[in-house]
Amino acid sequence: MKNLLFYCIIALIFSACKEGKKVLKTETINLSNTRQIINLHDSLVKPVVYQNIPSFQNLSIEEAKEKFIATILPGILIAKYNLAEDQRRIYTLTDKEEWSTEDSTFYQQQMRKFKAKDIENLVNRMETHPNSITLAQAAVESGWGSSRFFRDANNLFGIWAYKADEPKIAANENGVFLRKYEDVSQSIEDYFVTLGRAKPYRLFREAKIQTENINELLPHLKYYSERGMAYVFQLETIIRQNQLTKYDNFQLDPWFIEEE
């Protein structure tokens, strides 16, 4: 069953590859106030990268949540697009008789990044998951955009910094640091990679190959927090109370995707 699913995924990727290389045209907006955030009017989202995201504390609770989602969702979709493009590029290598140095370097980089065992395992680890789950975790981990790590480092998910030379921000006085990103899209992409490579999320990876049902996927995120199932229940509540599943069908506006 697993091999059948894998080859179905490969077939879809191969079909997309035949269409030619696509380039996503993003726009960067350096915010000076929340009024500049583009509201989400329908399911087609403009690929905007927001920088210098201001505090939402002066807004009503409902408006602050709406602005937070409108700020974060484009970054989620951009990160998912970039990962899908890398995934397609990996598969095209299997159809090439000879790899260039660039091909080999890219393949090895992705294998190391996702700690993959082989091409099938790599493709599976590069799969993402429903937007509602990502939005709920972003809301919890950043306090709906109120955390210092989000405001000062674009770090939505509390991802730690381990390398001495990577951009980081001090989390406390005990030498613990969190990663600092140029924009939220980078933070989101790193989050997807973390879930794709770390051992605690193995069952989550296996489950999302089989289903996109959030009720089946969420229990496998209990290791994301030391609170375990209480954390899962919190995610479920946030998704339900804020109707986040309505964003699962949102996608990047194809107007901004051009073929080279």
C-alpha positions as CSV (number, residue, x, y, z in Angstrom):
1,M,0.0,0.0,0.0
2,K,2.8,2.4,0.9
3,N,4.6,1.7,-2.4
4,L,1.4,2.3,-4.3
5,L,0.9,5.6,-2.6
6,F,4.5,6.6,-3.3
7,Y,4.2,5.9,-7.0
8,C,1.0,7.8,-7.2
9,I,2.8,10.8,-5.6
10,I,5.6,10.3,-8.1
11,A,3.2,10.3,-11.0
12,L,1.7,13.5,-10.0
13,I,5.1,15.1,-9.5
14,F,6.3,13.9,-12.8
15,S,3.2,15.3,-14.6
16,A,3.9,18.7,-13.0
17,C,7.5,18.6,-14.0
18,K,6.5,18.1,-17.7
19,E,4.8,21.4,-17.6
20,G,8.1,23.3,-17.4
21,K,9.8,25.4,-14.7
22,K,7.5,27.7,-12.8
23,V,8.6,30.9,-11.1
24,L,6.7,32.4,-8.2
25,K,6.6,36.3,-8.3
26,T,6.5,37.4,-4.7
27,E,6.1,40.9,-3.3
28,T,7.8,42.2,-0.2
29,I,5.9,44.7,2.0
30,N,7.8,46.4,4.8
31,L,4.9,47.2,7.2
32,S,4.6,50.5,9.0
33,N,1.1,49.8,10.3
34,T,-1.5,46.9,10.2
35,R,-3.6,48.7,7.6
36,Q,-1.1,47.7,5.0
37,I,-1.8,44.0,5.5
38,I,-3.8,42.6,2.6
39,N,-7.1,41.1,3.8
40,L,-8.0,37.6,2.6
41,H,-11.1,38.1,0.5
42,D,-11.2,34.7,-1.2
43,S,-9.2,31.5,-1.6
44,L,-6.7,32.9,-4.0
45,V,-3.8,34.5,-2.1
46,K,-1.3,37.0,-3.3
47,P,2.3,35.8,-2.5
48,V,3.3,38.6,-0.2
49,V,6.3,38.5,2.2
50,Y,5.7,40.8,5.1
51,Q,8.6,42.3,7.0
52,N,8.7,44.5,10.1
53,I,5.3,43.1,11.3
54,P,3.8,45.4,13.9
55,S,2.1,44.5,17.1
56,F,-1.6,43.6,17.0
57,Q,-2.2,44.5,20.6
58,N,-4.1,47.8,19.8
59,L,-6.7,45.9,17.7
60,S,-9.8,44.0,19.0
61,I,-9.3,40.3,19.6
62,E,-11.1,39.3,16.4
63,E,-9.4,41.9,14.2
64,A,-6.0,40.9,15.6
65,K,-6.6,37.3,14.7
66,E,-7.8,38.2,11.2
67,K,-4.6,40.3,10.7
68,F,-2.4,37.6,12.1
69,I,-3.9,35.0,9.7
70,A,-3.7,37.4,6.8
71,T,0.0,38.0,7.5
72,I,0.9,34.4,8.1
73,L,-1.1,32.5,5.4
74,P,0.8,33.9,2.4
75,G,4.1,32.8,4.1
76,I,2.7,29.3,4.6
77,L,1.7,29.0,1.0
78,I,5.0,30.4,-0.2
79,A,6.9,28.0,1.9
80,K,4.8,25.1,0.7
81,Y,5.3,26.2,-2.9
82,N,9.1,26.3,-2.5
83,L,9.2,22.9,-0.9
84,A,7.0,21.4,-3.6
85,E,9.4,22.8,-6.2
86,D,12.4,21.2,-4.5
87,Q,10.4,18.0,-4.3
88,R,9.7,18.1,-8.1
89,R,13.4,18.9,-8.8
90,I,14.4,15.8,-6.7
91,Y,12.2,13.6,-8.8
92,T,13.4,14.9,-12.1
93,L,16.9,13.7,-11.2
94,T,15.6,10.1,-11.2
95,D,14.9,10.5,-15.0
96,K,18.3,11.8,-15.8
97,E,21.0,9.4,-17.0
98,E,23.8,11.7,-15.9
99,W,23.8,14.2,-13.1
100,S,25.7,17.5,-13.2
101,T,27.7,18.6,-10.2
102,E,24.9,21.0,-9.4
103,D,22.4,18.1,-9.4
104,S,24.5,16.0,-7.1
105,T,25.1,18.9,-4.7
106,F,21.4,19.7,-4.6
107,Y,20.4,16.1,-4.0
108,Q,22.9,15.6,-1.2
109,Q,21.9,18.9,0.4
110,Q,18.2,17.7,0.5
111,M,19.2,14.3,1.8
112,R,21.1,15.9,4.7
113,K,18.5,18.5,5.3
114,F,15.7,15.9,5.8
115,K,17.9,13.1,7.1
116,A,16.5,10.9,4.4
117,K,17.5,7.3,3.7
118,D,16.6,7.1,0.0
119,I,14.7,8.9,-2.7
120,E,11.3,7.5,-1.6
121,N,11.9,8.5,2.0
122,L,13.1,12.0,0.9
123,V,10.0,12.6,-1.2
124,N,7.8,11.6,1.7
125,R,9.6,13.7,4.2
126,M,9.2,16.8,1.9
127,E,5.4,16.5,2.0
128,T,3.6,19.2,3.9
129,H,0.2,19.2,5.6
130,P,-3.1,21.2,5.9
131,N,-2.9,25.0,6.4
132,S,-5.2,24.8,9.4
133,I,-2.6,22.8,11.4
134,T,0.2,25.2,10.6
135,L,-2.0,28.3,11.5
136,A,-3.0,26.7,14.8
137,Q,0.6,25.9,15.8
138,A,1.7,29.4,14.7
139,A,-1.0,30.9,16.9
140,V,-0.1,28.8,19.9
141,E,3.7,29.1,19.6
142,S,3.7,32.9,18.9
143,G,0.7,33.9,21.1
144,W,-1.2,35.0,18.0
145,G,1.8,37.2,17.0
146,S,2.4,38.7,20.5
147,S,5.7,36.8,21.4
148,R,9.0,38.6,21.4
149,F,10.5,35.9,19.3
150,F,8.0,36.5,16.6
151,R,8.2,40.3,16.6
152,D,12.0,40.5,16.9
153,A,13.1,37.3,15.0
154,N,10.2,36.2,12.8
155,N,10.3,33.0,14.7
156,L,6.8,31.6,14.7
157,F,7.3,28.2,16.1
158,G,9.9,28.5,18.9
159,I,12.6,26.7,16.9
160,W,15.9,26.7,18.7
161,A,19.3,27.7,17.3
162,Y,22.1,25.2,17.6
163,K,24.8,26.6,15.3
164,A,27.2,29.2,16.5
165,D,27.3,31.1,13.2
166,E,23.5,31.2,12.5
167,P,21.4,34.3,13.2
168,K,19.7,33.9,16.6
169,I,18.1,35.7,19.5
170,A,18.5,35.0,23.2
171,A,15.6,33.1,24.7
172,N,16.7,33.5,28.3
173,E,19.8,34.1,30.4
174,N,20.8,30.5,30.4
175,G,22.4,30.5,27.0
176,V,19.4,29.2,25.1
177,F,18.9,30.8,21.7
178,L,16.1,30.7,19.1
179,R,16.7,31.1,15.4
180,K,16.3,34.5,13.7
181,Y,14.8,34.7,10.2
182,E,14.6,37.4,7.6
183,D,10.9,36.8,7.2
184,V,8.1,34.6,8.4
185,S,8.1,32.5,5.2
186,Q,11.7,31.3,6.1
187,S,10.5,30.4,9.6
188,I,7.6,28.4,8.2
189,E,9.8,26.5,5.8
190,D,12.2,25.6,8.6
191,Y,9.2,24.4,10.6
192,F,8.2,22.1,7.7
193,V,11.7,20.8,7.5
194,T,11.8,20.2,11.3
195,L,8.6,18.1,11.1
196,G,10.0,16.3,8.1
197,R,13.3,15.2,9.6
198,A,13.0,14.9,13.4
199,K,12.4,11.5,14.9
200,P,9.5,12.5,17.3
201,Y,7.4,13.2,14.2
202,R,7.9,9.9,12.4
203,L,4.3,8.8,13.0
204,F,3.0,12.2,11.9
205,R,4.9,11.8,8.6
206,E,3.5,8.4,8.1
207,A,0.0,9.5,8.9
208,K,0.0,12.5,6.5
209,I,1.0,10.2,3.6
210,Q,-2.3,8.3,4.2
211,T,-4.6,11.2,5.1
212,E,-5.2,15.0,5.3
213,N,-7.8,14.5,8.0
214,I,-6.7,16.9,10.8
215,N,-8.4,14.8,13.5
216,E,-6.2,11.9,12.6
217,L,-3.0,14.0,12.2
218,L,-3.1,16.2,15.2
219,P,-2.5,13.5,17.9
220,H,0.8,12.8,16.3
221,L,2.0,16.3,17.2
222,K,1.9,15.6,20.9
223,Y,5.7,15.6,21.0
224,Y,5.9,19.2,19.8
225,S,5.3,20.3,23.3
226,E,6.1,18.9,26.7
227,R,2.3,19.3,27.5
228,G,1.7,16.3,25.2
229,M,-2.0,15.6,24.6
230,A,-3.0,18.9,26.3
231,Y,-1.1,20.7,23.5
232,V,-3.1,18.6,20.9
233,F,-6.4,19.5,22.6
234,Q,-5.4,23.2,22.5
235,L,-4.7,22.9,18.7
236,E,-8.0,21.2,18.2
237,T,-9.8,24.0,20.1
238,I,-8.1,26.8,18.2
239,I,-8.9,25.2,14.9
240,R,-12.5,24.7,15.8
241,Q,-13.2,28.0,17.5
242,N,-11.5,30.0,14.7
243,Q,-12.8,27.9,11.9
244,L,-9.3,27.5,10.5
245,T,-10.2,24.5,8.3
246,K,-11.7,27.0,5.9
247,Y,-8.2,28.0,4.9
248,D,-7.2,24.5,3.9
249,N,-8.4,25.1,0.4
250,F,-6.6,28.5,0.1
251,Q,-3.8,28.6,-2.5
252,L,-1.5,31.0,-4.2
253,D,-3.1,33.1,-6.9
254,P,-1.8,31.4,-10.1
255,W,-1.6,34.9,-11.7
256,F,1.7,35.3,-9.8
257,I,3.2,31.9,-11.0
258,E,4.9,32.3,-14.4
259,E,6.5,29.7,-16.6
260,E,10.0,30.3,-17.8
